[in-house]
Amino acid sequence: MPTQKPTPAPQSNVPKQGLRGALHGLDVRKFNRKQAIVATIGLIVVALIVVVFVNAAGLRKNIKLSFNNPQGNVSTNSDGSLSFNSQTVPSTPISTDSYMLPNQTSQIYPRLTAKSGIANPPPTLNDNIKSISYNSTGGNGTQGQFRVYCQYSHFNYDDPIVYPGAKGAAHLHMFWGNTLTNALSTKQSLTTSGGGSCNGYELNRTAYWMPALHDGEGHVVIPKAMVMYYKAGSTAAQGQATTRMPQGLKMIAGNSAGNPTQSTYYHNSIEWDCYDGSQTWSYPPDANGGPSGTTIPASCPGGQDLNSLVYFPQCWNGTGLERSDVAFANNGNCPAGWKTMPQVSYHIFWPKSPTGSYAKWYLSSDRVAGQPPKPNGSTLHGDWFGGWNDSVMDQWITSCINRLLNCGDGQMGPSNQQLVRNFPTDYAGPTNFLTLPTK
């Protein structure tokens, strides 16, 4: 059977020369006005489609994308095409007014901050104060004492006494007591806001702080335990004359510039030592081989832990609230006309070093930018900004200090009342060594 050729398709009168040929075959004179408008619109649409495809091809050729970093700038090239230049995303700096490294047990012990937004909360039975069936006070009849345990609250680069209102202006500090302490803290803010990280919680909104302790390995060190002492003088007359500390009083003790001479107990208001918890202290050599006491010992004997102490002035002129309005007593006696306050002292017990050595440990104030480094621990100092509830302070001063009794763990004398503490005496967070954030 002969092969039949396919029937050829009808031939168009339009020459096959592309768009130009198509336009050549058109006789616009044969169109009426409506047809001419429709044809013109069609031609415009075709032209636009061609332009889009051409430009798209150019963009595909010139654009450079970074899938690792979607941020960047779009720029126009000389030929009219666009280019995408990726940029490195800068790391987000830590806010200088943030509460860095907050206490990791705050979620376990939410009572630390439960009433931070309540101004002047009254003492509440079983919440701030509890009745106890025993009296744990003692004493030798010559020195009144009152003690509270604390947990650290947070860190930041603020100092509301030295740099009031200047966020991030100081070296790194560790804060406890009032949980909202920062550069903007004032007498008003401290006494009306913030939680409390010591016995009694917000009944003691005092702000306590000191330079952060570093382990030399990129961590700040969290204390094992923290005890705040309030003591009378060493005689009965001095104890009985002790009066209330005013709210908003500012005090600094120690020497942020470094003590030039050896310090012993109560001298120069600071001390580093190794302590076994049972009235036995030692002073091993520091990292430079010199005597410790004003510097951090390179190691502690077995059974002893690193301990730091800061002692504050106990004399107040009775009028001002600035650090210039307080002074140390001379042999327990304040200047004529001045008032005698309880002497505040910080007793900070530090955890054992994982390496067994404290030789690399230093305070943030030992390493200040633009200044030569100072011996480790030589700049030990502390700050105190008063925020006690007045009625509670009156109770433990009259019941413990004036009566020359030894009141521990927030116990307030023979009234058998005690400031509540639902947190352990020793820090119970995941670790005592927290990674240091960058400023």
C-alpha positions in Angstrom: 0.0 0.0 0.0 1.6 3.2 -1.1 2.6 5.6 1.7 0.3 8.6 1.8 1.9 11.9 2.5 0.4 13.8 5.4 -2.0 16.5 4.5 0.0 19.8 4.7 -1.3 22.4 7.2 -2.9 25.4 5.7 -0.3 28.0 5.0 -0.6 31.5 6.5 0.0 34.6 4.5 2.2 36.0 7.3 5.9 35.5 6.6 7.7 33.4 9.3 10.0 36.3 10.3 9.1 36.7 13.9 7.4 39.7 15.4 8.7 41.9 12.7 7.2 39.8 10.0 3.9 39.6 11.8 3.7 43.4 12.0 4.7 43.6 8.3 1.6 41.6 7.3 -0.9 43.7 9.1 -2.9 46.2 7.2 -4.2 48.6 9.8 -6.4 50.4 7.2 -8.7 47.4 7.1 -9.4 47.7 10.8 -12.2 49.7 12.2 -11.4 52.0 15.2 -12.4 49.4 17.9 -10.2 46.7 16.3 -7.3 49.1 16.2 -7.5 49.9 19.9 -7.6 46.2 20.8 -4.7 45.4 18.6 -2.6 48.3 20.0 -3.3 47.1 23.6 -2.2 43.6 22.6 1.0 44.8 21.2 1.8 46.8 24.4 1.2 43.7 26.5 3.5 41.6 24.3 6.2 44.3 24.6 5.9 44.4 28.4 6.2 40.6 28.6 9.4 40.7 26.5 10.9 43.4 28.8 10.2 41.4 31.9 11.8 38.3 30.6 14.9 40.2 29.5 15.4 41.9 32.9 14.7 38.6 34.8 17.6 37.0 32.8 19.8 39.9 33.8 18.9 39.6 37.5 19.5 35.9 37.5 23.0 36.6 36.1 24.0 39.4 38.5 22.3 38.7 41.9 24.3 37.0 44.6 22.5 35.6 47.6 23.9 34.4 50.9 21.8 31.6 52.4 23.8 31.7 55.6 23.0 35.4 56.1 19.8 36.8 54.6 20.7 40.4 55.7 22.5 42.8 53.3 22.2 45.8 50.9 20.7 45.8 47.4 22.7 48.0 44.9 22.3 48.9 41.2 25.1 47.8 38.8 26.4 50.0 35.9 24.3 48.0 33.4 21.1 48.6 35.4 20.9 45.2 37.0 20.7 44.7 40.8 23.2 43.1 43.1 22.7 41.8 46.7 25.7 42.3 49.0 25.5 40.3 52.2 26.6 41.7 55.5 27.8 40.1 58.7 25.2 40.3 61.4 26.7 41.9 64.5 26.4 40.1 67.8 23.7 41.6 70.1 25.4 43.3 73.0 24.0 42.8 76.5 22.0 45.7 77.7 23.9 47.7 80.3 20.8 48.0 82.5 19.8 44.4 82.3 19.8 42.0 85.3 22.5 39.6 84.1 23.0 36.1 85.4 19.9 36.2 87.7 19.8 33.7 90.5 19.1 30.4 88.9 17.1 29.2 91.9 14.6 32.1 91.6 12.2 29.7 89.8 12.6 27.2 92.5 12.2 29.8 95.2 9.8 32.3 93.6 9.2 34.0 96.9 12.5 35.9 96.3 10.6 38.2 93.9 6.9 37.6 94.6 6.2 41.0 96.0 8.7 43.1 94.0 6.0 45.4 92.7 4.2 46.1 96.0 5.2 49.3 97.7 5.6 49.2 101.5 4.1 45.7 102.1 3.5 45.3 105.9 5.1 42.4 107.8 2.9 39.4 107.3 2.9 36.4 109.6 4.1 33.2 108.0 5.1 35.1 104.9 7.8 37.4 106.1 7.8 36.7 109.8 7.0 33.4 111.6 6.5 32.6 115.2 8.9 30.0 116.6 8.5 27.9 119.7 12.1 28.2 120.8 14.5 31.1 121.5 17.9 30.6 119.8 19.4 33.8 121.1 22.5 33.7 123.2 25.4 36.0 123.9 28.0 36.9 126.4 26.2 40.0 127.7 28.6 42.4 126.1 27.9 42.5 122.3 24.6 42.4 120.6 24.4 40.7 117.2 21.8 40.2 114.5 22.5 38.0 111.4 20.6 37.1 108.2 21.4 34.7 105.4 21.2 35.8 101.8 21.4 34.5 98.3 22.9 36.5 95.4 20.3 38.2 93.2 22.0 39.3 89.9 25.0 40.9 88.2 25.4 44.1 86.3 27.9 46.9 85.5 26.1 49.5 87.6 26.9 51.3 90.9 24.1 53.5 92.1 26.3 55.1 94.8 29.5 55.8 92.8 27.8 56.3 89.4 24.2 57.1 90.1 22.1 57.2 86.9 25.0 56.0 84.7 24.1 52.6 83.3 27.0 50.4 82.6 29.6 52.8 84.0 31.1 50.5 86.7 33.1 47.3 86.8 31.0 44.1 87.1 29.2 43.8 90.5 27.3 41.0 92.2 24.1 42.2 93.9 22.0 40.7 96.6 19.2 42.0 98.9 16.9 44.1 96.7 16.3 42.2 93.5 15.9 45.4 91.3 19.0 47.2 92.2 20.6 49.0 89.2 22.2 52.4 88.3 18.8 54.2 88.7 18.1 52.9 92.2 17.3 55.6 94.8 16.0 55.7 98.4 12.5 55.9 97.0 12.8 53.0 94.6 14.6 50.7 97.0 12.1 51.1 99.8 9.0 50.8 97.6 10.0 48.2 95.0 12.0 45.0 94.5 12.0 41.6 96.1 14.5 40.5 98.7 17.0 37.7 98.6 17.7 37.7 102.4 15.7 36.6 105.5 12.4 38.4 105.5 12.4 39.0 101.8 11.0 42.5 100.9 11.1 43.5 104.6 14.8 43.9 103.9 15.0 45.8 100.5 18.5 47.0 101.3 20.9 46.8 98.3 24.1 45.0 99.0 26.9 44.6 96.4 30.6 43.9 95.8 32.9 43.4 92.8 32.3 40.2 91.0 34.8 37.4 91.7 36.3 35.8 88.5 38.0 32.3 88.4 40.4 33.3 85.6 38.7 30.8 83.2 35.9 33.0 81.9 33.4 32.5 84.8 32.1 34.5 87.7 31.9 32.7 91.0 28.7 32.4 93.0 29.2 32.3 96.8 28.6 29.1 98.6 27.0 31.0 101.5 26.4 34.7 102.4 25.8 36.0 106.0 25.2 39.6 106.8 26.1 40.7 110.3 24.8 43.7 112.2 26.9 44.1 115.4 27.0 46.5 118.3 30.3 47.7 119.8 32.2 45.5 122.2 30.9 47.1 125.4 27.5 47.0 127.0 27.3 50.8 126.9 28.0 50.8 123.2 25.4 48.1 122.5 22.7 49.9 124.5 23.4 53.2 122.7 23.0 51.6 119.2 20.2 53.2 117.1 18.4 52.6 113.9 20.1 53.0 110.5 18.2 55.5 108.3 16.6 54.4 105.1 18.5 55.5 102.0 21.9 55.7 103.8 24.8 55.0 101.5 28.0 53.3 102.7 31.2 52.0 101.1 33.8 50.0 102.9 37.2 48.6 101.8 39.5 50.0 99.2 38.7 49.7 95.5 42.2 51.0 94.7 43.9 48.2 96.6 45.1 48.2 100.2 48.9 49.0 100.3 49.6 47.3 103.6 48.9 44.0 105.3 45.5 43.9 106.9 44.4 41.8 109.9 41.0 41.2 111.5 39.0 44.4 111.5 41.9 46.5 110.1 41.3 48.4 106.9 37.8 46.9 106.9 38.6 43.9 104.7 40.0 40.4 105.0 40.7 37.3 102.9 41.3 34.0 104.7 40.8 30.3 104.8 38.1 29.2 107.3 36.9 25.8 108.5 33.5 27.0 110.0 34.6 26.4 113.6 36.5 29.5 114.6 39.8 28.5 112.9 41.4 30.8 110.3 44.6 30.6 108.3 46.4 32.9 105.9 48.4 30.9 103.3 50.6 32.7 100.7 48.9 34.4 97.8 49.6 33.9 94.1 52.8 36.0 94.3 54.1 34.2 97.4 53.3 37.1 99.7 51.1 36.9 102.8 47.4 36.8 102.2 44.9 38.7 104.3 44.4 41.6 101.9 44.9 39.3 98.9 43.4 36.0 97.8 45.4 33.0 99.0 46.7 30.7 96.3 45.1 27.7 98.0 43.5 26.7 101.3 44.4 23.8 103.5 42.2 20.7 103.5 39.0 21.3 105.4 39.1 25.1 104.9 37.3 27.2 102.4 38.0 30.6 100.9 36.3 33.4 102.9 36.1 37.2 102.4 35.0 39.8 104.9 34.1 43.5 104.6 33.4 45.7 107.6 31.5 49.0 107.3 31.5 52.2 109.3 29.2 52.3 112.4 29.1 56.0 113.1 26.6 58.4 111.5 26.4 62.2 111.8 22.6 62.0 112.2 21.8 64.3 109.2 23.0 63.2 105.8 22.7 60.0 103.8 25.8 60.1 101.7 29.0 58.0 102.3 30.7 61.1 103.6 28.2 61.2 106.5 29.5 58.0 108.1 32.8 57.1 109.8 34.5 54.3 111.6 34.5 54.3 115.4 37.7 54.8 117.3 38.0 52.0 119.8 34.3 51.5 119.5 33.5 55.2 120.2 31.9 57.5 117.6 32.8 61.2 117.4 31.0 63.5 119.8 27.4 64.2 118.7 27.4 61.3 116.2 25.0 58.3 116.4 26.2 54.7 116.8 24.7 52.3 114.3 25.1 48.5 114.1 28.3 47.7 112.3 27.4 45.9 109.0 29.8 43.2 107.8 29.7 40.9 104.8 30.9 37.3 105.4 31.1 35.6 102.1 32.0 31.9 101.9 33.2 30.8 98.5 33.1 27.3 96.9 36.1 25.1 96.5 38.0 25.7 93.3 37.6 22.8 90.8 41.4 22.9 90.3 42.2 23.1 94.0 43.9 26.5 93.4 42.7 30.1 93.8 45.9 31.5 92.1 43.9 32.8 89.1 40.9 34.1 91.0 40.6 37.9 91.0 38.0 40.7 91.5 36.6 42.7 88.7 38.0 45.8 90.4 41.5 44.2 90.3 41.4 44.5 86.5 40.2 47.9 85.3 40.6 48.9 81.7 43.3 51.5 81.3 45.0 50.7 84.6 47.7 48.2 85.5 46.4 45.0 87.1 46.4 44.9 90.9 47.2 41.9 93.2 44.3 39.4 93.2 41.7 40.4 95.7 43.5 43.6 96.9 40.6 45.8 95.8 38.0 44.0 98.0 35.2 46.4 98.9 31.5 46.5 99.4 28.5 48.9 99.1 25.4 49.2 101.3 22.3 51.2 100.4 19.7 51.1 103.2 16.2 49.8 102.5 15.1 48.0 105.7 11.5 48.2 106.9 11.8 50.6 109.8 9.5 48.7 112.2 11.3 45.4 111.6 14.7 47.1 112.1 13.5 48.6 115.3 12.5 45.2 116.5 15.8 43.5 116.0 17.8 46.4 117.3 15.9 46.7 120.5 15.4 43.0 121.0 18.9 41.8 120.0 21.4 44.7 119.7 20.4 46.8 122.7 19.8 43.7 124.9 23.3 42.4 124.0 21.9 39.1 122.6 23.3 37.0 119.7 20.5 36.5 117.2 21.1 34.3 114.2 19.2 33.4 111.0 16.8 36.3 111.3 15.7 35.4 114.8 14.5 38.6 116.5 15.2 38.3 120.3 13.0 36.9 123.0 9.8 37.7 121.1 10.2 34.3 119.5 9.7 35.8 116.0 12.0 35.1 113.1 12.3 36.5 109.6 11.2 33.9 107.1 13.8 32.2 104.9 12.5 29.5 102.5 15.8 29.2 100.6 18.8 27.1 101.8 21.8 28.6 103.5 24.1 27.3 100.8 23.5 28.2 97.1 21.5 25.4 95.4 21.8 26.5 91.8 23.1 24.1 89.1 26.7 25.5 89.3 28.7 28.1 91.3 30.6 29.0 88.1 28.6 31.0 85.5 29.9 31.9 82.1 30.7 35.6 82.0 28.7 37.7 79.6 30.4 40.3 77.5 29.7 44.0 78.2 
